[in-house]
Amino acid sequence: MTDHRGRSPWYAEGLHFTCVRCGNCCSGAPGYVWVSPGEVRDIAAWLGVPPEMFIQQHVRRVGQRQSLLELENGDCEFLVRDSDGKTRCAIHAVRPLQCRTWPFWKSNLTSPRAWRASSRHCPGIDHGQLHPLPVIQQALRQNHGAALPL
């Protein structure tokens, strides 16, 4: 994937990221975790409840879209804190696309400065596993196809 001038993106050599289970991406200021109808079905099945019940208990409508509910403090309601202080996602195996593709969102990849700004919030950015350009591009394509405002 090149920019409109035919140049490779600044992250063409790949980017390092490994989740350290800090929970920062799932907590903090209120926001949206967009879920598609298919994701709603998958999460409901994982939890063993009918999709309609899952929607009533765990989803809010925002315009024409749906977002997972959050706790009063902005945390995702599926964020669980273990006794050792680490976090985990109670629906990790079926988490929404938005969650699966963090931190490779368009907003984080607009520039090295945007990536560094995200790293101040996410200690896994710039550490650990190297994700090559094709992996990053795939995440961007998936997010674009899902019309996630990332």
N, C-alpha and C positions, 0 to 999 in steps of 0.2 A: 504494500500500500504506500503510495507516494502522495505528497501534497499536490495542490493545484499547479505548482510550478515544476512538478516531476521530481522533486527532491525526496529522499528518504526521510522518515521522521527522526526526530532527535534521539529516540529510543531504539534505533535500528539494531543496535548491538544487544538488545534485550534489557530487561530490568530485573533486579533482585527483589524478591518478596517471599517471606515465609510468615504465616500466621503464628503469632505468639500467644494467642488466646487472651488478649487483654480486654476484649469486649468493646473497645472504643468505637468500632464501626457500627455497633449495635446499640449504642447508648448515647446519652447526651441530649443535645437540643432536639426538640420535636422535628419530625420530618416524615418521609413517606418510604415505605417498603412496598413497592408495587407488586401485585400478584395478578397473574393471568388466570382465566378460568381453568386451564389445565393444571396450573400450580395449586389452585384452590382444591381441585379434585385430588391431586397427589398428596397434599398435606393432610386433607381430611381423611383419606384412606390410611395414611401413616398413623394418624391419631385414633383411627377406628371410629370415626363419627361420620354421619351423612354430610355431604357438602353444604346443604342448606343450614345445618346446625353450626358447622364451622363458620360459615359466613355470618350468622347471627351473633356468634360469640367472639369472633376474632378478626373481623374485617369491617372497615369503614369505606363508604363510598365517597370518592372525591371526584366530582364531575361525572364523567363517564367511566372512570377507572376505579379500581379497588386497591386499598392499602391495608397491610396488617395493622392491628391496633398496637398502641404503645402504652406503657405505664405512665403515671403522672409525671415522672421525672424524665420522660423521653426515651427510656430503655424499651427495646423490643420486648414484648411479653414472652417471647420464647428464649430470651437470654437467661441462662441459669448460671449462678455463681457457685462454684464448688467451695468446699471448706478450706482449700489451699489458696483461695483467692483467684484461681484461674476461672475463666468462663467457658461455657460451651453453649452450643445452640441445641435446643431440645428437638428441633426439626432438621438438623444438619443434613441428613441424608436426602431430604426433599426440599431444602431451602430454596427460596426464589432465585431466579436468574440474577437479579440485582445483587444478591448476596454472594452468589457463586463467582461473579466476575470482579468483585473488589480485589485490588484497587485499580484494576485496568478499565477505568471509566474515562470517557472523553474529557470530563472536567479535570481529572488528575493528569491527563496526558497532553494538555494543550501546550505545555512548555516545561523545561526543567524546573523553573520556579514554582509552577503549580504542583509538580511532583514533590519538590522539597517541602512545600507548605503542607501537603498531605502527610508527609513523613513526620511532621511535628505532632500530629494526632495519632499516627499509626506507627508503632515501633517496629513493625515487621517490614516496612518499606525500606528498601536499600540494604536489606540483610537476607541471608539465607539463599534459597534456591534462585537460580537464574532462569527467568522465563524468556524464551527466545521470541523474536519478533512475530513469527506466525501464531504463537499462542496469544500474544497481546492483540494482534489483529483480529483473531477469532472472537475474543471477548468483546472487542469494539463492534464487530459485525453483529454479534448476538444482541448486544444492547441496542444498537441502531434498529435492528429488525423488530425488537420488542417495543420500540419507541419510548425507551426509558429516558427521562430527562436528566442524564448524568453528565 
